[in-house]
């Protein structure tokens, strides 16, 4: 996995498992999803992630970066608060996997807007060498507006009006921040 120059060499197993799980969820949504979703650009969040998502496969060492760990099981809140405290960070929402959850679960984390820290800044999960993150890095304005409108920390995976609009129409150019590795850079689109 990766391009010929080795630019995007990734831990094959963790990323492959996560992408295969997203493909499974996407396929199930196309086959079993409600009929009213047939007119949507994306029928599942997994399908949206496979097209527009970005990958990370390392965790930033929080101690070395001087970042305080958040409260367990509150990834959306932790990541929102961290992104609000530091304008150099971007909130990302999607799916992530680790040693104890190898197929992935809905999750949120932050990343550096400027690329000065490689990897996911995950203040919720413990350090793990077998991680893979696939998510949408959201602009601060879009994230804040969606959270305020829905009154929820979860922006995309909470089955709210913002997430439904994103599935129906796809992301506008101002929705996503250009950070992380596109899925297509490590795995060609399926035919």
Backbone bond lengths (Angstrom), bond angles and torsions (degrees), N, CA, C in turn:
res aa  C-N    CA-C-N  psi(-1)  N-CA   C-N-CA  omega(-1)  CA-C   N-CA-C  phi
1 X - - - 1.446 - - 1.512 107.46 -
2 X 1.330 117.46 142.52 1.448 122.27 -179.63 1.509 109.96 119.80
3 X 1.323 115.75 167.68 1.450 117.98 -179.19 1.516 110.62 -84.98
4 X 1.320 116.66 172.20 1.455 122.08 -174.33 1.520 112.69 -60.69
5 X 1.327 117.82 -33.08 1.457 120.50 -177.41 1.522 112.38 -80.32
6 X 1.321 117.34 -7.69 1.457 120.83 -179.36 1.518 112.74 82.21
7 X 1.310 118.25 8.25 1.454 122.18 -177.54 1.523 111.92 -59.16
8 X 1.317 117.70 -38.49 1.460 121.25 -176.11 1.516 111.24 -116.12
9 X 1.322 116.77 53.34 1.456 119.84 176.92 1.529 107.81 -74.58
10 X 1.305 116.67 124.77 1.457 121.21 -174.67 1.514 110.14 -126.58
11 X 1.333 117.09 156.68 1.452 119.91 173.55 1.529 108.54 -66.66
12 X 1.280 116.28 108.31 1.457 122.71 -169.51 1.520 112.87 -56.08
13 X 1.302 118.16 -51.34 1.461 120.46 -171.67 1.528 112.88 -62.33
14 X 1.321 118.26 -50.27 1.466 120.75 -176.90 1.526 111.17 -62.90
15 X 1.314 117.49 -46.18 1.462 120.78 -178.73 1.525 110.68 -69.14
16 X 1.324 117.20 -44.04 1.471 120.74 179.24 1.525 111.41 -59.05
17 X 1.316 116.97 -45.07 1.475 119.98 179.42 1.519 110.88 -59.75
18 X 1.318 116.24 -45.21 1.456 119.83 -178.70 1.521 111.04 -65.21
19 X 1.337 117.85 -44.43 1.467 120.59 179.50 1.527 111.26 -66.09
20 X 1.322 117.68 -38.90 1.474 120.54 177.68 1.528 110.50 -63.54
21 X 1.321 117.11 -39.34 1.455 120.41 177.84 1.535 110.63 -64.81
22 X 1.333 116.86 -41.60 1.464 120.35 177.70 1.529 110.52 -62.70
23 X 1.330 117.02 -40.12 1.464 120.53 177.77 1.525 110.85 -64.31
24 X 1.317 117.20 -39.91 1.461 121.14 177.21 1.532 110.57 -62.03
25 X 1.333 117.18 -47.61 1.462 120.27 178.75 1.527 111.17 -62.72
26 X 1.315 116.68 -39.73 1.459 121.12 178.30 1.527 111.39 -63.27
27 X 1.329 116.68 -46.33 1.468 121.38 178.58 1.526 111.17 -61.91
28 X 1.332 117.01 -43.18 1.464 120.24 179.08 1.527 110.62 -62.19
29 X 1.317 116.96 -40.54 1.461 120.97 179.17 1.516 112.25 -63.60
30 X 1.334 116.56 -40.09 1.472 119.47 178.71 1.524 111.15 -67.29
31 X 1.314 116.85 -36.57 1.475 120.58 -177.23 1.517 113.11 -82.29
32 X 1.342 116.58 -37.70 1.457 119.77 -170.24 1.524 114.31 -116.70
33 X 1.320 117.40 -1.76 1.467 120.15 -177.56 1.509 112.14 -67.75
34 X 1.320 116.24 159.02 1.463 120.90 179.03 1.525 111.63 -59.80
35 X 1.307 116.46 146.39 1.461 122.41 -178.36 1.518 113.93 -58.69
36 X 1.331 117.48 -31.98 1.469 119.41 -178.65 1.528 112.72 -66.66
37 X 1.323 117.11 -14.67 1.468 120.23 178.13 1.522 112.81 -84.33
38 X 1.316 118.20 -7.84 1.460 120.47 -177.93 1.528 112.72 -60.75
39 X 1.309 117.65 -27.11 1.461 120.40 179.49 1.534 112.24 -85.53
40 X 1.319 117.27 -7.26 1.461 121.18 -179.46 1.525 110.10 -74.48
41 X 1.311 115.95 149.08 1.463 120.57 176.21 1.528 110.47 -64.35
42 X 1.339 116.71 -38.85 1.468 122.59 177.55 1.523 107.76 -128.07
43 X 1.314 116.50 130.78 1.471 119.41 -177.77 1.514 112.50 -88.19
44 X 1.333 117.19 -18.25 1.467 120.88 178.57 1.524 109.09 -140.23
45 X 1.324 115.00 158.52 1.444 121.02 174.56 1.529 109.87 -62.99
46 X 1.329 116.97 -35.86 1.470 121.06 178.39 1.531 110.64 -60.34
47 X 1.318 117.38 -42.51 1.463 120.98 178.78 1.530 110.64 -63.53
48 X 1.311 117.03 -42.61 1.464 121.70 176.38 1.526 110.60 -59.15
49 X 1.328 116.95 -43.89 1.464 121.01 179.49 1.524 112.17 -64.54
50 X 1.315 117.11 -38.60 1.469 119.73 -179.89 1.528 111.77 -65.27
51 X 1.329 117.26 -27.55 1.462 121.04 -179.59 1.534 111.76 -91.77
52 X 1.333 117.16 -45.51 1.466 120.54 -172.75 1.525 114.18 -111.97
53 X 1.326 117.89 -5.85 1.457 121.02 -175.64 1.514 113.53 -71.85
54 X 1.312 113.85 161.60 1.462 122.64 176.93 1.522 108.71 -121.92
55 X 1.324 115.33 150.44 1.458 122.45 -176.35 1.524 112.25 -109.43
56 X 1.328 114.30 147.70 1.473 124.01 168.36 1.509 105.96 -140.70
57 X 1.336 118.06 146.22 1.466 121.06 -178.31 1.515 112.79 -136.07
58 X 1.310 115.91 20.46 1.460 121.55 174.40 1.517 108.16 -138.27
59 X 1.321 114.79 157.08 1.455 120.58 173.23 1.530 108.27 -108.92
60 X 1.317 116.30 139.17 1.458 121.35 173.54 1.526 107.83 -71.19
61 X 1.327 116.38 137.31 1.461 121.76 175.72 1.533 107.37 -71.35
62 X 1.325 116.36 107.18 1.457 121.30 -174.62 1.528 112.35 -62.80
63 X 1.321 117.49 -40.54 1.459 120.32 179.85 1.527 110.63 -62.10
64 X 1.318 115.82 -46.28 1.462 120.46 179.76 1.530 111.54 -63.84
65 X 1.336 116.49 -34.65 1.468 121.29 -179.28 1.527 112.43 -84.11
66 X 1.338 117.30 -6.52 1.464 120.33 -179.82 1.517 113.41 72.03
67 X 1.333 116.40 31.42 1.464 121.67 -178.67 1.526 109.15 -108.78
68 X 1.317 116.45 133.75 1.462 122.19 -178.79 1.521 110.71 -83.67
69 X 1.316 116.06 136.64 1.463 122.20 177.27 1.530 109.25 -66.72
70 X 1.333 116.38 144.93 1.457 122.15 179.52 1.519 111.94 -92.15
71 X 1.303 115.04 -170.00 1.458 122.51 -179.56 1.530 109.27 -79.56
72 X 1.331 116.53 134.34 1.470 120.07 178.19 1.523 110.92 -58.94
73 X 1.325 115.54 144.55 1.464 123.94 174.81 1.533 113.69 68.36
74 X 1.326 116.97 20.76 1.469 120.84 178.08 1.525 109.94 -131.86
75 X 1.318 115.88 49.97 1.465 120.51 -172.83 1.526 112.91 -60.47
76 X 1.340 118.40 -40.62 1.457 120.82 -177.03 1.529 110.36 -66.71
77 X 1.314 116.25 -44.70 1.465 120.55 178.41 1.523 110.66 -67.38
78 X 1.329 117.29 -47.55 1.467 121.11 179.97 1.525 111.21 -56.59
79 X 1.314 116.44 -47.01 1.467 121.02 -176.27 1.521 111.55 -69.96
80 X 1.318 117.06 -37.16 1.466 120.73 175.91 1.527 110.34 -62.20
81 X 1.314 116.18 -48.76 1.466 120.16 -178.21 1.533 111.20 -62.95
82 X 1.336 116.62 -39.63 1.465 120.21 178.91 1.526 110.81 -65.39
83 X 1.328 117.61 -44.97 1.467 121.20 179.00 1.530 110.77 -64.54
84 X 1.324 117.56 -35.85 1.462 120.75 178.47 1.535 111.71 -68.67
85 X 1.337 116.82 -31.40 1.462 121.33 -178.88 1.524 112.84 -77.72
86 X 1.324 117.39 -26.80 1.462 120.68 -173.68 1.522 110.25 -132.72
87 X 1.320 118.40 106.19 1.468 120.99 -177.68 1.537 113.99 -64.54
88 X 1.331 117.64 -11.35 1.467 120.41 177.23 1.526 111.52 -81.08
89 X 1.338 117.16 -5.43 1.459 120.88 -178.01 1.523 111.42 -107.51
90 X 1.322 114.47 150.17 1.467 123.03 -179.90 1.526 108.32 -118.87
91 X 1.317 116.12 133.71 1.464 123.11 174.50 1.529 108.79 -75.77
92 X 1.341 116.24 132.98 1.462 121.54 178.25 1.523 108.02 -126.63
93 X 1.322 116.19 135.78 1.460 120.66 177.14 1.515 109.30 -127.57
94 X 1.319 115.86 138.18 1.453 120.15 -179.62 1.515 111.15 177.47
95 X 1.325 115.14 -132.56 1.461 122.85 177.69 1.517 108.16 -125.20
96 X 1.323 115.76 148.20 1.456 120.74 176.34 1.519 108.45 -141.73
97 X 1.323 114.82 154.33 1.462 120.37 177.20 1.517 108.69 -130.12
98 X 1.325 114.64 157.36 1.464 121.45 177.39 1.521 107.69 -150.39
99 X 1.323 116.93 -174.48 1.464 120.42 -176.98 1.518 113.16 -55.55
100 X 1.337 117.45 -42.08 1.468 119.97 -176.80 1.526 112.89 -87.15
101 X 1.323 118.21 -12.84 1.471 123.23 177.48 1.528 108.91 -130.76
102 X 1.327 117.83 67.75 1.468 119.66 -171.09 1.527 115.53 -67.32
103 X 1.329 119.19 -18.29 1.464 118.95 178.62 1.523 112.04 -93.39
104 X 1.297 118.59 -16.41 1.452 121.23 175.41 1.510 114.47 107.54
105 X 1.318 114.17 157.61 1.453 122.91 178.39 1.523 108.23 -148.87
106 X 1.317 116.90 158.41 1.462 120.85 176.11 1.520 108.24 -60.61
107 X 1.338 115.54 138.13 1.465 118.63 -173.37 1.522 109.99 -160.48
108 X 1.317 116.53 162.69 1.466 123.04 174.11 1.522 108.96 -135.25
109 X 1.331 116.19 149.20 1.459 123.60 -179.03 1.520 107.31 -157.41
110 X 1.291 117.67 179.20 1.463 121.99 175.80 1.524 109.64 -120.75
111 X 1.317 115.77 162.83 1.463 122.47 173.41 1.529 107.00 -141.36
112 X 1.319 114.57 163.09 1.451 119.74 177.43 1.519 110.46 -74.69
113 X 1.308 116.33 132.18 1.456 122.53 177.47 1.530 110.64 -68.40
114 X 1.328 116.78 -26.59 1.462 121.67 -173.48 1.526 113.41 -106.70
115 X 1.309 118.40 1.27 1.454 121.38 177.60 1.522 114.37 74.39
116 X 1.342 118.00 12.79 1.455 120.08 -179.02 1.531 112.62 -78.87
117 X 1.323 117.63 -11.84 1.462 122.53 173.04 1.522 106.40 -127.33
118 X 1.322 117.02 117.27 1.467 117.96 179.74 1.519 108.74 -84.78
119 X 1.296 116.15 139.55 1.453 120.98 177.23 1.509 113.18 104.79
120 X 1.321 113.65 175.42 1.456 122.01 -179.96 1.520 109.67 -81.40
121 X 1.306 115.65 136.74 1.460 121.59 174.03 1.523 104.99 -97.37
122 X 1.308 114.37 91.12 1.462 122.18 -172.61 1.516 108.84 -106.08
123 X 1.325 115.96 102.50 1.460 120.47 -177.51 1.532 111.98 -90.35
124 X 1.316 117.21 2.96 1.459 120.99 -178.11 1.523 112.18 -103.83
125 X 1.312 117.69 -45.54 1.463 121.62 -178.68 1.521 111.28 -86.12
126 X 1.319 114.49 153.40 1.465 120.63 173.91 1.523 109.21 -72.76
127 X 1.330 117.08 157.59 1.475 119.46 177.67 1.527 111.17 -57.95
128 X 1.332 115.88 140.44 1.463 122.30 -177.69 1.525 107.80 -152.56
129 X 1.311 117.15 134.44 1.464 120.56 -179.27 1.522 112.54 -84.64
130 X 1.305 118.99 -7.02 1.462 122.25 -176.18 1.524 110.43 -115.45
131 X 1.320 116.14 55.27 1.453 120.75 -177.15 1.521 111.02 -105.97
132 X 1.308 114.05 154.88 1.462 121.80 169.46 1.522 105.89 -146.93
133 X 1.312 115.97 136.02 1.454 122.77 -179.32 1.518 108.56 -125.11
134 X 1.324 117.07 132.01 1.461 123.06 176.25 1.521 107.44 -132.54
135 X 1.320 116.80 114.78 1.450 118.11 -176.09 1.508 113.74 -157.06
136 X 1.330 113.94 178.32 1.461 122.60 177.24 1.528 108.24 -106.53
137 X 1.330 117.36 115.09 1.467 120.44 175.87 1.529 109.34 -77.66
138 X 1.310 116.21 110.66 1.466 121.72 -171.86 1.523 112.27 -93.30
139 X 1.325 115.63 141.29 1.460 119.49 174.79 1.528 108.13 -63.63
140 X 1.321 115.52 151.20 1.466 120.62 -178.57 1.524 111.33 -58.80
141 X 1.330 115.80 -41.73 1.461 119.85 -177.02 1.527 111.41 -64.81
142 X 1.323 116.73 -44.90 1.469 121.00 -179.51 1.521 110.29 -65.19
143 X 1.335 116.64 -44.93 1.470 120.18 179.87 1.516 110.65 -60.46
144 X 1.320 116.97 -50.02 1.465 120.46 -177.51 1.532 111.56 -62.14
145 X 1.316 116.47 -41.94 1.470 120.20 179.60 1.527 110.56 -64.16
146 X 1.326 117.25 -44.19 1.467 120.55 179.82 1.524 111.15 -64.27
147 X 1.330 117.18 -42.51 1.462 119.88 179.79 1.527 111.46 -66.56
148 X 1.310 116.43 -38.39 1.466 119.58 178.86 1.529 110.80 -68.92
149 X 1.327 116.99 -43.26 1.464 121.76 -178.17 1.525 111.87 -64.99
150 X 1.330 116.78 -41.49 1.460 120.73 -175.76 1.526 113.26 -92.48
151 X 1.343 116.63 -13.52 1.458 122.13 -176.71 1.530 111.81 57.90
152 X 1.341 115.43 38.37 1.465 121.90 178.77 1.515 109.09 -137.40
153 X 1.332 116.12 150.29 1.461 120.49 174.56 1.524 110.05 -69.87
154 X 1.332 116.91 -41.08 1.473 121.52 179.47 1.512 109.47 -65.98
155 X 1.320 115.98 130.49 1.459 119.68 -179.32 1.524 111.08 -98.02
156 X 1.317 117.20 -48.42 1.461 120.91 -171.13 1.515 114.26 -105.05
157 X 1.302 116.66 -39.80 1.462 119.65 -170.75 1.522 113.67 -90.57
158 X 1.316 117.62 4.91 1.457 120.86 -176.62 1.505 115.35 -93.22
159 X 1.324 118.37 13.15 1.462 122.47 178.41 1.529 111.14 53.84
160 X 1.323 115.33 52.04 1.459 120.51 -179.93 1.525 109.80 -114.02
161 X 1.337 116.19 178.63 1.460 120.79 -175.24 1.524 112.72 -61.85
162 X 1.325 117.90 -35.55 1.461 120.45 179.18 1.523 110.31 -66.32
163 X 1.330 116.98 -47.08 1.459 120.70 179.02 1.520 112.76 -62.33
164 X 1.322 116.51 -39.75 1.471 120.79 178.59 1.527 109.84 -63.89
165 X 1.338 117.62 -43.79 1.465 120.90 178.88 1.527 111.04 -62.71
166 X 1.317 116.74 -36.92 1.466 120.50 178.76 1.525 110.79 -66.97
167 X 1.328 117.38 -40.22 1.469 120.59 176.10 1.529 110.65 -66.17
168 X 1.301 116.93 -41.11 1.468 121.49 -177.35 1.531 111.59 -67.40
169 X 1.331 117.05 -46.70 1.460 121.32 -170.26 1.524 115.02 -108.74
170 X 1.320 117.84 -16.68 1.458 120.81 -172.07 1.521 109.78 81.62
171 X 1.328 117.18 168.63 1.467 119.64 -177.57 1.530 112.74 -76.39
172 X 1.329 115.92 139.34 1.463 121.77 170.72 1.528 107.67 -73.23
173 X 1.329 117.42 161.52 1.469 119.88 179.36 1.532 114.04 -58.00
174 X 1.331 117.75 -28.60 1.468 119.93 -178.48 1.534 113.41 -89.48
175 X 1.320 117.88 3.31 1.462 121.31 -177.94 1.523 112.31 -78.95
176 X 1.326 117.38 -42.20 1.459 122.12 -171.99 1.525 112.39 -107.60
177 X 1.330 115.03 149.91 1.461 122.96 174.84 1.526 106.83 -100.70
178 X 1.310 117.04 137.91 1.461 122.39 -175.32 1.529 111.39 -83.15
179 X 1.323 115.52 78.87 1.466 122.58 176.07 1.518 108.22 -136.70
180 X 1.326 117.36 160.81 1.459 121.77 179.45 1.515 111.72 84.79
181 X 1.312 115.25 178.47 1.462 122.68 -177.30 1.529 109.11 -103.29
182 X 1.336 117.60 120.32 1.469 119.50 177.81 1.534 111.07 -60.56
183 X 1.321 115.67 145.83 1.468 120.40 179.25 1.526 110.31 -54.67
184 X 1.319 117.45 -42.30 1.471 121.38 -177.88 1.531 112.58 -61.41
185 X 1.323 118.50 -21.29 1.468 121.34 179.40 1.528 111.69 -73.31
186 X 1.320 117.22 -21.90 1.469 119.99 -179.74 1.520 112.86 -114.84
187 X 1.327 116.05 -14.02 1.465 119.87 -179.87 1.524 108.66 -152.96
188 X 1.319 116.87 119.89 1.469 119.44 179.08 1.525 110.77 -59.91
189 X 1.340 117.10 147.79 1.469 120.03 177.36 1.532 111.10 -58.52
190 X 1.324 115.26 145.57 1.475 120.10 177.15 1.511 109.85 -72.47
191 X 1.312 115.30 149.34 1.464 118.38 177.61 1.509 110.97 -91.63
